[in-house]
Amino acid sequence: MSAVRRMLTTLVVLAGFTAAAQTQAPAGSPQPRPPVDPQVRTLRVEGTGEVKAQPDEAFIDVAVETSAQTAKVAGEENAKRMEKVLAALTGAGIAKRDLQTRNYNVYPEYTPSPPQGGEPKLKGYRVSNLVSVHVTDLSKVGSLLDKALAAGANRVDSVRFGLSRQDAVQGEALRQAVARARKSAEVLAASLNVKLGAVLDASTVTEAPRLYPATFAMDMAESRAAPTTPIQPEEQTVMAKVTLIFAIQ
């Protein structure tokens, strides 16, 4: 065999290997769902499920803000005040693992621009340290806010309520959605005088509970008209939606 023919044979073999490699899906990659055969008669239905549950956890965002002529002094003062806040929270029964720094900022502060024009002047620095507190005893939320403020926190950003058992609640909402979708399919099939077959396709969308923030203005938080700041968690709602496609026998 001539050198030219051997080279052409090698190129053909390599091309065949390349085409095979391109058509083979990579290992571990998700396989696309096969489309529903358009020749098969189908019935498509949707169902929704909704479950309400009382929240069993809360996240309190409290912050310490300090200002000084230098960033160093502002930072040192902030650290002292935050140590007192954290000590007050741990002394009230909050574990250290349930305290998490969410944000820490140092930024300059300037005087307002002069009316006659000119550049604003640097007047100092502001340091902000935001800590998120995970609370599992919701009856303590109000008292923890009061303790944090009394210890030196001067900003409360939000109180967010949630569900630690969210997966179980979402599962129940999904089961309700499937049951309602199947019931709708049965009613439609009976009305159309047809018989339902197997489920050919199913898809779902699950909505997480809509957590709401409770923000506080400092003049309200500092008011001591009541012994403890009242905090009332609202019921959480978890929704799920499913789409089922049945074959018609």
RAGI-V589053 format. One record per pair of residues at least 12 apart in sequence whose C-alpha atoms are under 10 Angstrom apart, sorted by sequence separation. I is the first residue (numbers start at 1). J is the second residue. D is the distance in whole Angstrom. If there is no record, write none. Layout:
i j d
I J D
I J D
This chain:
i j d
65 77 9
66 78 6
109 121 9
110 122 4
111 123 6
133 145 10
64 77 10
65 78 7
66 79 9
86 99 8
109 122 6
110 123 5
111 124 9
64 78 6
65 79 10
108 122 7
109 123 6
110 124 7
145 159 10
182 196 10
63 78 10
64 79 9
66 81 9
108 123 8
109 124 5
110 125 9
64 80 10
65 81 9
108 124 6
109 125 5
64 81 7
65 82 9
107 124 9
108 125 4
109 126 7
182 199 10
214 231 9
64 82 6
107 125 6
108 126 6
141 159 9
63 82 8
106 125 7
107 126 6
108 127 9
214 233 10
62 82 10
106 126 6
107 127 7
64 85 9
105 126 8
106 127 5
107 128 9
212 233 9
63 85 9
105 127 6
106 128 7
131 153 10
212 234 9
62 85 9
104 127 7
105 128 5
106 129 9
130 153 9
138 161 9
211 234 9
104 128 6
105 129 7
129 153 10
178 202 9
211 235 10
212 236 9
103 128 8
104 129 5
105 130 9
130 155 9
131 156 10
132 157 10
136 161 10
210 235 10
211 236 7
103 129 6
104 130 6
129 155 10
130 156 9
131 157 10
132 158 9
133 159 9
134 160 10
135 161 9
136 162 10
178 204 9
209 235 10
210 236 7
211 237 9
102 129 8
103 130 5
104 131 9
128 155 9
130 157 9
132 159 9
134 161 10
136 163 10
177 204 9
209 236 6
210 237 7
101 129 7
102 130 6
103 131 7
136 164 9
208 236 9
209 237 5
210 238 8
101 130 6
102 131 6
103 132 9
177 206 10
208 237 8
209 238 5
210 239 10
75 105 10
100 130 9
101 131 4
102 132 6
174 204 8
207 237 9
208 238 6
209 239 8
75 106 8
100 131 6
101 132 6
102 133 10
174 205 9
207 238 6
208 239 7
74 106 9
99 131 7
100 132 5
101 133 9
174 206 7
206 238 8
207 239 5
208 240 9
99 132 6
100 133 7
173 206 8
206 239 6
207 240 6
72 106 10
98 132 8
99 133 5
100 134 8
173 207 10
205 239 9
206 240 4
207 241 8
71 106 7
98 133 6
99 134 7
171 206 9
205 240 6
206 241 6
71 107 8
97 133 9
98 134 5
99 135 9
170 206 7
204 240 7
205 241 5
206 242 9
71 108 8
96 133 9
97 134 9
98 135 7
170 207 8
204 241 6
205 242 6
61 99 10
63 101 10
70 108 9
95 133 9
96 134 10
98 136 10
170 208 8
203 241 8
204 242 4
205 243 9
59 98 9
60 99 10
61 100 10
62 101 10
63 102 10
65 104 10
67 106 10
69 108 9
94 133 8
95 134 9
169 208 10
170 209 9
203 242 6
204 243 6
59 99 10
61 101 9
62 102 10
63 103 9
64 104 10
65 105 9
66 106 10
67 107 10
68 108 10
69 109 9
94 134 8
95 135 9
169 209 10
202 242 7
203 243 5
204 244 9
61 102 8
63 104 9
65 106 10
67 108 9
68 109 10
94 135 7
167 208 10
202 243 6
203 244 7
67 109 9
93 135 10
94 136 9
166 208 8
201 243 8
202 244 5
203 245 9
94 137 10
166 209 8
201 244 6
202 245 6
89 133 9
200 244 8
201 245 5
202 246 9
86 131 9
163 208 10
199 244 7
200 245 6
201 246 7
85 131 10
162 208 10
163 209 8
199 245 6
200 246 6
201 247 9
82 129 8
86 133 10
93 140 10
162 209 8
198 245 9
199 246 4
200 247 6
78 126 9
79 127 10
82 130 9
92 140 9
161 209 10
162 210 9
163 211 9
197 245 10
198 246 6
199 247 6
78 127 7
79 128 10
82 131 9
161 210 9
162 211 6
197 246 6
198 247 6
199 248 10
74 124 9
75 125 9
77 127 9
78 128 8
79 129 8
94 144 9
160 210 10
161 211 6
162 212 9
196 246 6
197 247 5
198 248 8
73 124 10
74 125 7
75 126 8
76 127 9
78 129 7
92 143 9
93 144 10
160 211 6
161 212 7
195 246 10
196 247 6
197 248 5
198 249 9
73 125 9
74 126 6
75 127 6
92 144 7
159 211 10
160 212 6
161 213 8
195 247 9
196 248 5
197 249 5
69 122 9
70 123 9
71 124 7
72 125 9
73 126 10
74 127 6
75 128 9
159 212 8
160 213 5
161 214 9
195 248 6
196 249 6
69 123 6
70 124 6
71 125 5
73 127 10
74 128 9
75 129 9
89 143 10
158 212 9
159 213 5
160 214 7
194 248 7
195 249 5
68 123 8
69 124 4
70 125 6
71 126 7
72 127 9
89 144 7
92 147 8
158 213 5
159 214 5
160 215 9
194 249 7
67 123 10
68 124 5
69 125 6
70 126 9
71 127 7
88 144 9
89 145 9
91 147 10
92 148 10
157 213 9
158 214 5
159 215 7
67 124 7
68 125 6
69 126 9
157 214 8
158 215 5
159 216 9
189 246 10
67 125 6
68 126 7
89 147 7
156 214 9
157 215 6
158 216 7
66 125 8
67 126 4
68 127 9
88 147 6
89 148 7
156 215 7
157 216 7
185 244 9
189 248 8
66 126 6
67 127 6
87 147 10
88 148 7
155 215 10
156 216 6
157 217 9
181 241 9
185 245 9
65 126 7
66 127 5
67 128 9
86 147 10
87 148 9
88 149 10
155 216 8
156 217 8
157 218 10
180 241 10
181 242 7
182 243 10
185 246 8
65 127 6
66 128 7
85 147 8
86 148 8
88 150 9
89 151 9
155 217 8
156 218 8
177 239 9
178 240 9
180 242 9
181 243 7
182 244 8
64 127 8
65 128 4
66 129 9
85 148 5
88 151 7
155 218 7
176 239 10
177 240 6
178 241 8
179 242 10
181 244 7
182 245 10
64 128 6
65 129 7
84 148 9
85 149 8
87 151 9
88 152 10
154 218 7
173 237 10
174 238 10
176 240 8
177 241 6
178 242 6
181 245 10
182 246 9
63 128 7
64 129 5
65 130 9
85 150 8
86 151 9
156 221 8
173 238 7
174 239 8
175 240 9
176 241 9
177 242 6
178 243 8
63 129 5
64 130 7
82 148 9
84 150 9
85 151 5
86 152 10
155 221 9
172 238 9
173 239 6
174 240 5
175 241 10
176 242 10
177 243 9
178 244 8
62 129 8
63 130 4
64 131 9
84 151 6
85 152 6
86 153 10
154 221 9
170 237 10
171 238 10
172 239 9
173 240 6
174 241 7
175 242 9
62 130 6
63 131 6
83 151 9
84 152 7
85 153 6
154 222 9
169 237 9
170 238 6
171 239 10
172 240 9
173 241 8
174 242 7
61 130 7
62 131 6
63 132 9
82 151 8
83 152 9
84 153 9
149 218 10
169 238 7
170 239 7
171 240 9
61 131 6
62 132 7
81 151 7
82 152 7
169 239 9
170 240 7
60 131 8
61 132 4
62 133 8
81 152 6
82 153 7
161 232 10
162 233 9
59 131 10
60 132 5
61 133 6
80 152 9
81 153 7
149 221 8
150 222 9
159 231 9
161 233 7
162 234 10
166 238 8
59 132 6
60 133 5
61 134 9
81 154 10
149 222 8
160 233 9
161 234 8
162 235 9
163 236 8
58 132 10
59 133 5
60 134 7
78 152 9
159 233 9
161 235 9
162 236 7
58 133 8
59 134 5
60 135 8
78 153 10
146 221 8
161 236 8
163 238 10
58 134 6
59 135 6
145 221 8
146 222 8
57 134 7
58 135 5
59 136 9
57 135 6
58 136 6
146 224 9
56 135 9
57 136 5
58 137 8
59 138 10
56 136 6
57 137 7
58 138 7
55 136 10
56 137 7
57 138 7
60 141 8
146 227 9
147 228 10
56 138 7
58 140 10
59 141 9
60 142 10
146 228 7
55 138 9
58 141 8
62 145 8
145 228 9
146 229 7
57 141 10
60 144 9
61 145 9
64 148 10
143 227 9
144 228 9
145 229 7
60 145 8
63 148 9
64 149 9
142 227 10
143 228 6
144 229 9
145 230 10
62 148 8
63 149 9
142 228 6
143 229 7
145 231 10
62 149 8
65 152 9
141 228 9
142 229 5
143 230 9
64 152 7
65 153 8
66 154 9
140 228 10
141 229 8
142 230 6
143 231 9
63 152 9
64 153 5
65 154 7
140 229 10
141 230 8
142 231 6
63 153 6
64 154 5
65 155 7
140 230 10
141 231 7
142 232 9
62 153 7
63 154 6
64 155 6
139 230 9
140 231 9
141 232 9
62 154 8
63 155 5
64 156 9
139 231 8
141 233 10
62 155 6
63 156 6
138 231 9
139 232 9
61 155 9
62 156 5
63 157 7
138 232 9
139 233 10
61 156 6
62 157 6
138 233 8
60 156 8
61 157 5
62 158 8
60 157 8
61 158 5
62 159 9
60 158 6
61 159 6
59 158 8
60 159 5
61 160 8
59 159 6
60 160 7
58 159 7
59 160 5
60 161 9
58 160 5
59 161 6
57 160 9
58 161 4
59 162 8
57 161 6
58 162 6
55 160 10
56 161 8
57 162 5
58 163 9
55 161 6
56 162 6
57 163 6
58 164 10
54 161 9
55 162 5
56 163 6
57 164 7
54 162 9
55 163 5
56 164 7
57 165 10
53 162 10
54 163 8
55 164 8
56 165 8
53 163 8
55 165 9
55 166 10
53 165 10
53 166 9
53 169 8
52 169 8
51 169 7
50 169 9
51 170 8
50 170 9
51 171 10
49 170 9
51 172 7
52 173 9
49 171 10
50 172 8
51 173 6
49 172 8
50 173 5
51 174 9
49 173 5
50 174 8
48 173 8
49 174 6
50 175 10
51 176 9
48 174 8
49 175 7
50 176 7
47 174 9
48 175 9
49 176 5
50 177 8
47 175 10
48 176 7
49 177 4
47 176 8
48 177 4
49 178 8
47 177 5
48 178 8
49 179 9
46 177 8
47 178 6
48 179 9
49 180 8
46 178 8
47 179 8
48 180 7
49 181 10
45 178 10
47 180 5
48 181 7
46 180 8
47 181 4
45 180 9
46 181 5
47 182 8
45 181 6
46 182 8
47 183 9
44 181 9
45 182 8
46 183 10
47 184 8
45 183 9
46 184 8
47 185 10
45 184 7
46 185 9
44 184 10
45 185 6
44 185 8
45 186 10
43 185 7
45 188 9
44 188 10
43 188 8
43 189 8
43 196 8
58 211 10
60 213 10
42 196 9
43 197 9
55 209 10
59 213 10
60 214 9
61 215 10
42 197 9
44 199 10
41 197 10
42 198 10
43 199 9
44 200 10
46 202 10
48 204 10
50 206 10
53 209 9
55 211 10
42 199 9
43 200 10
44 201 9
45 202 10
46 203 10
47 204 9
48 205 9
49 206 9
50 207 10
52 209 9
42 200 8
44 202 10
46 204 9
48 206 10
51 209 10
40 200 10
37 200 9
36 200 7
35 200 9
36 201 8
35 201 9
34 201 9
33 201 9
58 233 9
57 233 10
56 233 9
55 233 7
54 233 8
55 234 7
54 234 7
55 235 6
56 236 10
53 234 9
54 235 5
55 236 6
53 235 6
54 236 6
55 237 10
52 235 6
53 236 5
54 237 9
52 236 6
53 237 7
51 236 8
52 237 5
53 238 8
51 237 6
52 238 6
50 237 7
51 238 5
52 239 9
50 238 6
51 239 7
49 238 8
50 239 4
51 240 9
49 239 6
50 240 7
48 239 7
49 240 5
50 241 9
48 240 6
49 241 6
47 240 8
48 241 4
49 242 9
47 241 6
48 242 6
46 241 7
47 242 5
48 243 9
46 242 6
47 243 7
45 242 8
46 243 4
47 244 8
45 243 6
46 244 6
44 243 7
45 244 5
46 245 9
44 244 6
45 245 7
43 244 8
44 245 4
45 246 8
43 245 6
44 246 6
42 245 6
43 246 5
44 247 9
42 246 5
43 247 6
41 246 9
42 247 4
43 248 7
40 246 10
41 247 6
42 248 5
40 247 7
41 248 5
42 249 9
40 248 8
41 249 8
36 245 9
40 249 9
36 247 10
